[in-house]
Amino acid sequence: MKYQELVGKTVLITGGTQGIGEAMAVSFSAQGADVCINGRTLNKKVRAVMDKTGARAAMGSILDPQVAEDVVKEAAGAERKLDVLVCNAAGMSMTPFLESKEDQWWEQIKINLTGHIACIQAVLTMMKEHGGGTIIVISSFFGTIGWNNATGYGSSKSGLLTLAQYLARQYEAANIKVCSIVPGVIDTPQLNVDANDLGISLDEVRAMYAEEIAMKRIARPEEIAEMALYMASDPGRRAFNGRHVIVSGGEYRSTPYYI
């Protein structure tokens, strides 16, 4: 589907160098948007995404609030204009709660939640000056349910959902829409963390998760990207402002105590 209103729009995707972020870079670029991807360092993988999509890059770890602000400014360019911010960067580690090291816990919070707070703070003034914009927050199924050994990650992703709800209410009058996507199990490199935690292979993780999903397969990153495109379009940004959409293939579950 083509969204003509996205042609020429400036889009920043944090964590846009692999998985869901890479799929979004491909999708938004195909719509004619001016895409800027963010990652920690400009490496071979990042250059490959840039070559594939024509995207620009604004590098640096948003774990540091000042770096996050600089990334937004670089993506916005001389016109200080950013139409769409996709808060996608994520860090994840899985450890039993009482065994979690303090730095391990806070790194997830700083990347997933407070890093994006810094990005959003930097972009809000720009969006207000230019008559509006769209912020799309990528949360996680782990932020809506309990999940073994993912307390820090789940807490940060839950915080993103609440943040989006508050921002949507506060900035509606400025024509700034804030929407959230809650991915279920997606076939991305992040599944390696689950496999390592469970002590099984990546293929076994895929099969185990697929068995619990109504459509009997885990989702592809491109399916999350398609939802982001709709949320960034005119009808989507109005329909989902302050709302979150679970993209899980029909998967509804609580903490898996059997693991």
C-alpha positions, 0 to 999 in steps of 0.5 A, spaced: 500 500 500 502 507 498 501 512 503 502 519 499 502 523 505 509 520 507 513 522 501 518 527 503 517 526 510 523 526 515 523 519 519 528 518 524 528 510 527 532 509 533 535 502 533 534 502 525 540 497 523 537 490 524 530 486 525 524 491 526 528 497 525 531 495 519 524 493 516 521 500 518 527 503 514 526 499 508 518 500 508 518 508 510 524 509 504 519 505 499 514 510 501 518 516 499 520 518 506 527 521 508 529 516 513 534 517 518 537 510 522 540 510 528 545 505 531 551 505 536 556 505 531 557 506 524 559 499 522 558 494 516 551 492 518 549 499 518 552 501 511 549 495 508 542 498 511 544 505 508 545 502 501 539 498 501 534 503 503 538 510 501 537 512 508 542 517 512 545 515 519 545 519 525 549 514 530 550 514 537 548 510 543 541 514 546 543 511 553 546 518 554 541 523 554 545 528 550 547 523 545 540 522 544 538 529 543 544 530 538 541 524 534 535 527 533 538 534 531 542 531 526 536 527 523 532 533 523 537 537 519 538 544 518 530 545 517 529 542 524 524 538 522 522 531 524 515 529 522 516 522 524 520 519 530 520 511 531 522 509 538 525 502 536 532 501 539 532 496 545 537 492 549 535 486 553 538 481 558 534 475 561 536 474 568 532 472 575 530 478 578 534 477 585 540 475 580 540 481 576 546 486 577 544 493 578 548 495 571 545 490 567 538 492 570 539 500 569 542 499 562 535 496 559 531 502 563 536 507 560 536 505 553 529 502 552 525 508 556 529 514 558 533 514 552 527 515 548 524 520 553 530 524 551 529 523 544 522 525 545 523 531 549 528 533 543 523 532 538 517 535 541 519 543 540 521 541 533 514 538 531 510 544 535 514 549 531 512 545 524 505 544 526 505 537 528 508 530 527 507 523 529 511 519 535 511 511 534 513 507 540 515 500 540 513 496 546 513 489 547 508 483 549 513 483 555 511 490 557 504 487 558 504 480 561 509 477 566 515 473 563 520 469 566 527 473 567 525 479 563 523 483 569 528 489 567 526 489 560 518 488 561 518 494 566 522 498 561 517 496 555 511 497 560 513 504 562 513 506 554 506 504 554 504 509 559 509 514 557 505 514 550 498 515 553 500 521 557 504 524 551 498 523 547 493 527 551 498 532 553 500 534 545 493 532 542 492 540 541 499 541 538 497 536 532 502 531 535 500 524 535 503 518 539 501 511 538 504 504 540 505 498 537 506 492 542 509 486 538 509 479 540 514 474 538 518 477 532 523 473 528 529 478 530 536 477 532 533 478 539 530 471 539 537 469 541 537 472 548 531 467 549 534 461 546 540 463 551 536 464 557 532 457 556 538 453 554 535 451 547 537 452 540 534 458 536 530 453 531 527 450 538 525 457 540 522 459 534 518 452 534 516 453 541 513 460 541 510 458 534 506 453 538 502 458 542 500 462 537 494 462 533 497 462 526 502 457 528 508 462 526 512 467 529 511 474 526 516 477 521 519 484 522 515 487 516 509 486 519 510 490 524 513 495 519 507 495 516 503 497 522 508 503 523 506 505 516 499 506 517 500 509 524 504 514 521 499 515 515 493 521 516 488 516 518 492 511 522 495 517 526 488 519 528 485 512 529 491 510 534 493 516 538 494 514 545 492 507 543 496 501 543 496 495 538 498 488 539 501 485 533 502 478 536 498 473 531 493 472 536 497 470 542 494 471 549 498 468 554 500 470 562 507 468 565 509 461 563 510 458 569 512 451 566 519 454 563 
